[in-house]
Amino acid sequence: MTTSTSRLVISVLAVVAFILAGWSWAYASPPGSAANDRQTLATIWCAWGDSDSCVPLPEGGQVLVPVWIAESSCFAGNRDQDARCTYLSNPSLTPMSVDRIQEQPELFHLTMRALVGPDPARSIVLMRFLNVLLAGALIALAAIVSRPVARRALLLAWAATAAPVATFFIASTSPQSWVMIGVGTFWAFALALFQGPESRPRQLGAVLGAVTSAAMALGANSDSGFLLALSLLIALILAWPRLKDRLSVHRRRWPLPIAVIATSVLITGLSLVTWLGRAGNSDESISLVFPPGDAGRDQPNAILKAVLEIPSFVAALLGAQPPSWAQRMSPLDVGIPGYTWPGFTFGLGHTEHLLPSLVGVFLIAVLGAVTLSGFVSYSWRKVFAFVAVLIAFVAMILFRRGLVAFEFLVDPLLPQEFWPFLLLGVAVALVVFPGRYKLWSGTQIALLVALLTVAQSVALRGTLARYMYGQTHSYTNLSDPNRWWWPSGPEPNQVWLLGTLAGFLAYLAVLTLWSKARPRSKPHGPAKPVKRLATDSTPSASP
């Protein structure tokens, strides 16, 4: 088997392993486990109007939906409550207030509605499976159309940051799954278009991927326009020398990519205007309030308080637990003059599900190692792009909190909403030149694979245990099959074993293959003088 064939086989196996791991996470939590899942599921079931599974009542104000929908999320807000209330429900219809149904379904809801059938449990599993397949397909397409350096950054960034927050939500029925998938791949498609794919099919693939990923993100949440704009900015910064050269030399070859990029910028700009208008309640001017605090009552300044706790929120994006000692964030302080709440939340689902501490510790170590190793190669453009992601992350936190004057329990900041910032930052750090530079030794790769595998495995088992027993129960024991909520499919321990094995294979394949990008083949015959571009994979080039 040739080297190219073996790389292709291993890459395909990595994609399959990623999908199997995602499907394991799809089984690991019951219906209603994602934030606002009850409203989302009801909106999906009624997205196409009246039907056998969405029957309006004559008196108005209510509709009949399956019990699995109306009573999902019955465990939300109480981490000691298991999911018994979900899996003991019956398949009949029950009334539900129309106030809990989104008036204007998004593209996400309309698409998921196509999978609604007579069996709610089977329908929900199919929706989760579809989201995982979409993620695998777009990541694979982005890898195919990208140049080696960007391909390595894409795959390693996903491997280092996906579990457990992204894997939980991508394998759910939350609209946030499409935002994560769309933003997590859009930057790579945009970078491929700016740099210029090496062939016409790859160029068309990049166009298709950019349109699809942007449509998914905006079709799930129009507020994702800010993240798409940030993705375009970092892609433009990283590809600027090559883009400038190609536009000046090969103008005739660029009408389609330029049209797509211009359309993406227009859509992103319109979505930003919409988001700002909604943030200001449409009919009111936007005002940001940053309380000064009260030093006499030991209440720090709102901005200082939030900035000092941002590192703990970064850890939350990797599934870490909340700190035991923070800057006066206890609910007992509510009502004290000068008290402010930074808004940071921790955990998965409805944020009532905290993962074992081992998960956060291992993944923070991986994040630090991966990010620092990426900066073995840097230029002003790479540093500028990384700082732009960091500034946008902090600015969005302060902007969101300033809109509500840092009030307690108002507009909380959820880990899944800010996870795309983490992916973008790590991806920028991993844009390393020259492309043939090996990031890690064999021993380091083995250690990273071990840390990622154990963290993902423990997070998966902890998720299973949380919904089977509540978090007062040991997560090492899944011995009671009567607590399983799915009427068919694998058993809890089978889900855990499959997810662990699939995750290990995916991590091993990605880190082994792409810790070193494929070297460029040497041309036959005498070398011809060419103009070097800053994005070429040469030892002297910078990103």
N, C-alpha and C positions, 0 to 999 in steps of 0.2 A: 504494500500500500504506500503510495507516494505521500510526501509531506502535506501537499495541498489537500489530498483526499482525506487523510487522517484528521486534519484541522477541520474540514467540513463535517465529517462524521461526529467529531467531538462537539462542534458548535451546535449541530442538530440535537444531539443528546442533551446539551445544556438547556436548549429551549424546551425540550420535552420535560426535563427535570423541573424547570421553573414552573411550567404549567401544572405538573403533578403536585408540586409543593403548594401552589396557589389553590388547587382544588381541595387539598387537605385543610387549608385554612377556611375554605368555603363551608366545610362540614363542621368546623371547630366551634362555631357559635350558632345559636338559635335565631330564628326570624325575629326581627325587632332589636337586634343587638347593637346596630350602628346608631349614631346620634340622629335623632329625628326620624328614625326608621318607620315608626308607626304612620306618621304623616306621609312619608315617601311611598310606602307600600300602598296606602289608601289612594294616593294620587296616581300611582301606576295602574291600579285596578280600575280606576274610573277615568283614565286618560283619554279613552276613546268614546266617552259618553256612557249612556245607559246600556247595561248588558245583564246577562244572567248572574254575574258576580258583582254588579254595582247597580242596585235597584233603588231608585228614589222612592221615598214614602210619600203618600198622598198629602199628609199634613205639611210637608216641606221641612227643610232644616236638617233632615237626616237621610241617610242612605243605608241600604242593607249591603254589607260586605262580609266575607268569610270571617269566622271567629279568629282564625290564625292571624288575620290582619288587624281587626279591631282590638284584640287583646294582646297583641305583640307589645314588647317593651314593658310588660307588666312588672319586670324586675328592675327597671331603670331607676337609678338613683339610690339603690340599696345594694351594696356589694356583698351583703350577707344573704341576699335572696337568690335562690337558685332559679332555674328556668322551668320549674315544674308547672307554673301557671301557663306556660306556652304549650308544652307538649301534651298536657292533659286536656287541651281544648278539643272541641268536636268540629267536624267539617261543615256545620250548618252556617246560615247567615245570621248576622246580628246587627242591630242599628248602630250607626256611628254618625256623629255630628259632621255636617259638611264644612264646618269651620276648620276641621282638621285636614281638609283636602285642599291642596294647592289649586287656586282658581285657574291659573294658566299653566298647564303642564309644560315642562321643558322638553327638549329633544330627547333627553335621557329617559324621561317617563314614557314618552310616546314609543320609544324603541323597546323598552322593557315590556311594554304592554303586549307586544307580539308574542311573548312567551307565557302569558297568562293562560292557564288551562283549568280544568275542573278540580285538579288536585293542587291546593295552595303550596304545600310543602315541595312538591316536585317543581312547581313553577319558580319558586324562590331559589332552589338549587340550580336550575337551568340559568337563571339570571346571573347568579354568582359565577357559574362556569363560563358564561359568555364574557363577563368582564375580565376574567383571568386570560381567556383566549385573546381578547382584544389587546391586553397588555403585552402578552407574549408576541403577538403578530407585529405590533408597532415597534417594539424594542428590536425584534429581528430585522424588520425592514430598515429601521434607522441605522442598525449596524451594517447592513449590506450597502447602503448608499453612501455611508460616511467614509472618509479617508482613514487610514490606519490609526493615526493619533487620536482623532475624534472618536473612532470606534472603541478604542481602548478606554477612553475616558467615560464614554456612555456605559459600557458594560460593567466596569469596575465601580462606578458611582452607584449604579443600581444594586450591585452585589453588596456594597458596604452599607447602604442606607435603607434598603427596602423593608427588611424585617425589623420590628414587628408592626409598626404603624401602617406603612403602605400595604403590606401583605394582608393585614386585617381588613382594611377598607376597600382595597381593590377586589378582594374576594367577598364583597358584601353587596347589598342593594342600595348603598348610599350614593347619591350623585357625586360625592367627593371622589369616588373611584375614578370617574372619567376625568376630573380635574387633574388628579395625580398622573394618570396615564398620559393625558394630552400634554400637560406642561413638561412632564418628565421625558418626553420624546421630541416635542416641538423644537426645542433649542438645537437638537442634533440635526433635524431636517433643515432648519434655517441655516445652520453653520455649513451643511453640505451644499446648499444652494449658493450661499455667499462665496464659498471656496471654489465651486464649480466641480460637479461630479465628473469622474474620468470617462464616462460613456453616456450616450443618449438614454439608454434604458435606466441607468442610475439617476440621471437628471429627472426623468419622468417619475421615477419612484420617490425621489425627494419631494417633488411637487405634490404628488398624491399623499405622501405622509404628512407634509406640512399642513395641507388643507384638512386632512382627516383629524390630525391631532388638535388643531386649533378649533375645528368644529365640535369635537368631543368636549373640550374644556369649556368653550362658550355655551355649548348646548346643555351642559349640566349646571353651570353657574356663570352668569354673565359677568360677575365680579372677577372672574379669572383673567380678564383683560389686562389687569395690572401685571400678573405673572407672565403673560404672553409678551407684553411690552418689554419686561425685563429680560426675557429669553432672547428677543430680537436684539436688544442692546448688547448683551454679552457676545452673541454670535457675530454681530457687526464688529465689535472691538477685536475679537480674536482673529477674524478673517480679513480685517481691513486692508493690509498690504496686498494680499492676493486679489481681493475684490477690486481694489483700485486699479491694479495692473490689468486684470482681465476685462474690466469695463472699458479701459482705454484702448486695448488692442483688439478685442473680439466683441465689439458691440452688437454685431448682427446675431450672435449666438445667444443673446440674453433676453429677448423680449418676453418669453414665457416666465422664467424665474422672476424677472423684475415685476411683471404684472402680478404674479402670485404674492410677492413680498409687499408690493404696494397695497394690494387688497388686504393682506394680513394686518398691515399697519393701520389701514383705515378702519377695519373691524375692531382692532384693539383700541384705537382712539375713541371710537363711538362707545365701546363698552366701558371705557374709563369715564367718559362723560356721564353715562347712565349710572354707573356706580357712585360717582360723586353726587349726582342729583339725588339718588336714593339715600345716600348717607346723610344728606342735608334735609331729608324728609320732603324733597321736591319743592315745597312751597316756602321753605325757610332757608336762610343763608347758613352756610356751614360755619360753625364756631368751635374752636378747640379750647378746652379748659384744662389747665395744668395747675392743680392746687399746690400752694407753696408749702403745705405741711405745717407743723406746729412743734418747734423744737422744745418748747416748754413742756409739752406733753409727750415728748419722745416720738413724734410722728414725722418721719423724714419727708423731704420734698418728693412730689409724685414722680418726676422724671428720674431723679437720682435713685429712688426706691426701685423703679422698674428696671433701669439699666443694670443695677447691681444684681438683680435676680434673673437677667436674661440668660446667663450661662446655664442655670438650672432648667430653663425652658428649652434650651437647645438639647439638653439631655433628655427632656420629655419627648422630643421628636424621635428619640431612639428607644422609647419605652421605659425610661428611668422613673423612679419614684420621686415624689415631692420632697424637698429638703425639710429636715426636722426643725431647723432654726433659720428663719428668713427674716427680712426686714419688716417687722410689725405687720404681718399679713394674717394674723389670727382673726377669725370671725368675732372673737370676743372684743376686739377693738372697734368694731362697727359702732358708730355713733360718737366716738371720741372726736372732738374738733381736730381737723387736719388729717384724719385717717383717709387713706386712698388704697385701692385694690388694683395691683398691676394687671389682674385678669388672667394670669397664667393658670392653666389647668393641666392635669397629668392623668395618664391612663388611657385605655382604649374604650371603644363603645360609647357609652354615655358618660365617659370619664369616671364611672364608678368602678371600673375594672383595672386594678393596679397589678402590674406584672411582678414576678419575683425579682429581687434586687440584683441577682446575678446577671440578668438580661442587660440592664443599663450599664453595669460596670464593664462587662465584656465589650459591649458595642461602643461605649465611649473610648475604650482603649483602641478598638479598630479604627474609629473615626479619626482619632489623633494620629495614628500611625499612617493611615492612608493619605490624609491631608498633608501632613508634613513631608512624606516621601514625594508627593507631587511637586513640591516646591524645590526639588533638587534642580529643576530647570525653570527659569522664569524670565520674563521681560516686563517692561513697563505696562504693556497691554494686558498681559495676564494678571499682574497685580491690580491694575485698574479695574478689570472685569470682576475680580474677586472682591475688591473693596466695594464695587457697585452693588453686588449681591448683599454684602454685609450691611451697607447703608440702607438699602431697600428693606431688608428684614427689620432692622431697628426702627426705621421710619414708619413702617406699616404698624408695628406694635404701638408706638407712641400716638400715631394718628388715630387708630381704632380706639384706644383708651381715652385720648383727648376728646373725641366726639361725645363720649358719655361721662366726661368729667371724672373718670376713674372710679365710678360708683361700684359698689359691691354687688356682684352677681348680675351685672348688666353687660351684655355683649361679651361673654367670656372668650378668651383666646384658646382655641382648640388645637391640639398637636397636629391633627390631620390637615388643618387649614394652612399651617406654616411649613409642613414637611417639604413642599416643592422648593422652598428657599434652601433647605439643607442639601437636596439633590443637586441644585444648580451650583451651589458653592463648592461641593466636593468635585463635581464634574469639571469646573474651571480649574481647580487645583490639579487635576489629573491630566490636563492637556500638557503633556510633557514632550519636549524635543531634546535630542533627536528621537525619532520614532522607534529606533532600534535599542534605545536605552532600556535595560532591564530594571524594573522598579525594585524587585525584591529577590532575595536568594531563595533557594529551595527550602531551607529551614524556616525562613520568614513566611513563605507562602503556606507551609504546613501549619504554622502557628495561627495565621490569619484564618485559614479554613477551619481549624479546630475551634477557634473563638466564635466565629460566625455560626458554625453548625450547632454548637452547644447552646448559644444564645437563642437561636431560632427554635431549637428543639424545646428548650425550657419555656420559652414564650408560648409555643403552641400547646404544650401540656398544661401550663398555667391557665391558658384560655379555656381549654376543655374543662379543667377542674372548677374554674370560677362559675361556669354556667351549669355544671352538673351538681355542685354542692354549695356554692357560695365561697367567699374567700376566707372563711373561718376554718375550712377543711384543708388538709394537706394536699398539695398539688401532685405529690408523687403517687397518690392512690386513686385509681380510676376503676375500682373493682365492681361497682354496682351498675349492671347494664340496664336496670329498670329506670335509671335517670336519664337515659339517652332520648333526645327529643325527635330525631328523624325516624319516620316509620319504616324506611328502607335505606339500604346502603351499608357502608362499612361500620364496624363498631368503634368505640372511642380509641382503644389501644391500637387498632389497625390504622386509624386516621393519624395517630401520633407517629407510629413507625414509618408509614408511607411518607409523611411530611418531613421527618428527620432524614430518611435516606435520600429523598428527592432533593432536599436542600443541600445535603452534603455533596451530592453529585454536581449540582448546579454551581456551587461555590468552587469546587475543585476544578471543574472544567473552565470556568471563566477566569479564575485567578492564575491557573497554569498556562492557559493559552494567551491571555491578554496582559499579563504582567510585563510581557515583552511583545511589542507589535511586530508584525511580519516585516522583515527587511525588504527593501526594494531590490528587485533583481538588477544585475548589472547589464547594461546594453552590450550587444555584440558589435564588434568592429571598433574603430577608433572613436574616442569620445568627441562629441561635438560641443563647442562652447555654448552654454545656455545661461540665461539670466536667472540667478537664484532668487526664489521668492521666500519671504519670511515664514511661510507656512509649509515649505517643503521639509521632508524628513531627512535633513542633513545634519551632521555633527555640529556645524557652526550656526545652524538656524535657531531662531527663537520663536516661541508660539505667537 
